[in-house]
Amino acid sequence: MNVCRSCYWAFPENYTHVAMREIRRLDLTWQDEEIKDFDSLKERTDKEGMELPDYVKEVLKKSIK
């Protein structure tokens, strides 16, 4: 199926949808010295009652405006 050729699950390097929904994904990894940055970020989101992905999206959205 052509639709499967443009799905994230089949071709994560080049996709237009995830399971027929228009979605884009970004996976971030913190390692080594970066882990303390992640922990600080997580602590901040917990205090603000936000989920980490929502907080990161909000910060990024502000930076591109």
Phi and psi restraints in degrees (value plus and minus 20) as a CYANA .aco file:
   2 ASN   PHI     -84.0   -44.0
   2 ASN   PSI     -56.2   -16.2
   3 VAL   PHI     -82.6   -42.6
   3 VAL   PSI     -52.9   -12.9
   4 CYS   PHI     -89.8   -49.8
   4 CYS   PSI     -47.6    -7.6
   5 ARG   PHI     -92.1   -52.1
   5 ARG   PSI     -34.0     6.0
   6 SER   PHI    -133.1   -93.1
   6 SER   PSI      -3.7    36.3
   7 CYS   PHI    -111.4   -71.4
   7 CYS   PSI     122.6   162.6
   8 TYR   PHI     -74.4   -34.4
   8 TYR   PSI     -61.5   -21.5
   9 TRP   PHI     -88.9   -48.9
   9 TRP   PSI     -46.4    -6.4
  10 ALA   PHI    -109.5   -69.5
  10 ALA   PSI     -59.7   -19.7
  11 PHE   PHI    -158.0  -118.0
  11 PHE   PSI      55.6    95.6
  12 PRO   PHI     -82.3   -42.3
  12 PRO   PSI     -37.7     2.3
  13 GLU   PHI    -102.4   -62.4
  13 GLU   PSI     -34.7     5.3
  14 ASN   PHI    -177.5  -137.5
  14 ASN   PSI      74.4   114.4
  15 TYR   PHI    -158.8  -118.8
  15 TYR   PSI     140.6   180.6
  16 THR   PHI    -141.7  -101.7
  16 THR   PSI     -29.8    10.2
  17 HIS   PHI    -175.1  -135.1
  17 HIS   PSI     144.3   184.3
  18 VAL   PHI    -145.2  -105.2
  18 VAL   PSI      91.9   131.9
  19 ALA   PHI      31.4    71.4
  19 ALA   PSI      26.6    66.6
  20 MET   PHI      53.1    93.1
  20 MET   PSI     -10.0    30.0
  21 ARG   PHI    -132.4   -92.4
  21 ARG   PSI     117.4   157.4
  22 GLU   PHI     -91.9   -51.9
  22 GLU   PSI      85.9   125.9
  23 ILE   PHI    -162.0  -122.0
  23 ILE   PSI     126.9   166.9
  24 ARG   PHI    -144.2  -104.2
  24 ARG   PSI     121.7   161.7
  25 ARG   PHI    -138.2   -98.2
  25 ARG   PSI     129.8   169.8
  26 LEU   PHI    -161.2  -121.2
  26 LEU   PSI      98.3   138.3
  27 ASP   PHI    -124.2   -84.2
  27 ASP   PSI     105.0   145.0
  28 LEU   PHI    -132.3   -92.3
  28 LEU   PSI     124.0   164.0
  29 THR   PHI    -149.1  -109.1
  29 THR   PSI     111.1   151.1
  30 TRP   PHI    -126.5   -86.5
  30 TRP   PSI     116.5   156.5
  31 GLN   PHI    -164.6  -124.6
  31 GLN   PSI     141.2   181.2
  32 ASP   PHI      32.4    72.4
  32 ASP   PSI    -142.6  -102.6
  33 GLU   PHI     -85.4   -45.4
  33 GLU   PSI     -41.8    -1.8
  34 GLU   PHI     -90.6   -50.6
  34 GLU   PSI     -38.8     1.2
  35 ILE   PHI     -80.4   -40.4
  35 ILE   PSI     -56.8   -16.8
  36 LYS   PHI     -85.6   -45.6
  36 LYS   PSI     -52.3   -12.3
  37 ASP   PHI     -85.5   -45.5
  37 ASP   PSI     -63.7   -23.7
  38 PHE   PHI     -80.5   -40.5
  38 PHE   PSI     -67.1   -27.1
  39 ASP   PHI     -81.2   -41.2
  39 ASP   PSI     -58.9   -18.9
  40 SER   PHI     -85.1   -45.1
  40 SER   PSI     -62.6   -22.6
  41 LEU   PHI     -82.7   -42.7
  41 LEU   PSI     -64.1   -24.1
  42 LYS   PHI     -84.2   -44.2
  42 LYS   PSI     -61.2   -21.2
  43 GLU   PHI     -81.6   -41.6
  43 GLU   PSI     -62.3   -22.3
  44 ARG   PHI     -83.0   -43.0
  44 ARG   PSI     -64.7   -24.7
  45 THR   PHI     -87.0   -47.0
  45 THR   PSI     -56.2   -16.2
  46 ASP   PHI     -81.9   -41.9
  46 ASP   PSI     -63.6   -23.6
  47 LYS   PHI     -83.4   -43.4
  47 LYS   PSI     -55.8   -15.8
  48 GLU   PHI    -106.8   -66.8
  48 GLU   PSI     -22.6    17.4
  49 GLY   PHI      50.0    90.0
  49 GLY   PSI      10.1    50.1
  50 MET   PHI    -132.4   -92.4
  50 MET   PSI     135.9   175.9
  51 GLU   PHI    -101.3   -61.3
  51 GLU   PSI     124.5   164.5
  52 LEU   PHI     -76.3   -36.3
  52 LEU   PSI     -67.3   -27.3
  53 PRO   PHI     -80.5   -40.5
  53 PRO   PSI     -58.2   -18.2
  54 ASP   PHI     -85.3   -45.3
  54 ASP   PSI     -60.3   -20.3
  55 TYR   PHI     -84.4   -44.4
  55 TYR   PSI     -65.7   -25.7
  56 VAL   PHI     -82.6   -42.6
  56 VAL   PSI     -62.3   -22.3
  57 LYS   PHI     -80.5   -40.5
  57 LYS   PSI     -62.5   -22.5
  58 GLU   PHI     -82.9   -42.9
  58 GLU   PSI     -64.5   -24.5
  59 VAL   PHI     -82.3   -42.3
  59 VAL   PSI     -65.8   -25.8
  60 LEU   PHI     -84.6   -44.6
  60 LEU   PSI     -60.4   -20.4
  61 LYS   PHI     -79.6   -39.6
  61 LYS   PSI     -62.8   -22.8
  62 LYS   PHI     -84.5   -44.5
  62 LYS   PSI     -54.9   -14.9
  63 SER   PHI     -94.5   -54.5
  63 SER   PSI     -40.4    -0.4
  64 ILE   PHI    -117.7   -77.7
  64 ILE   PSI     -22.5    17.5
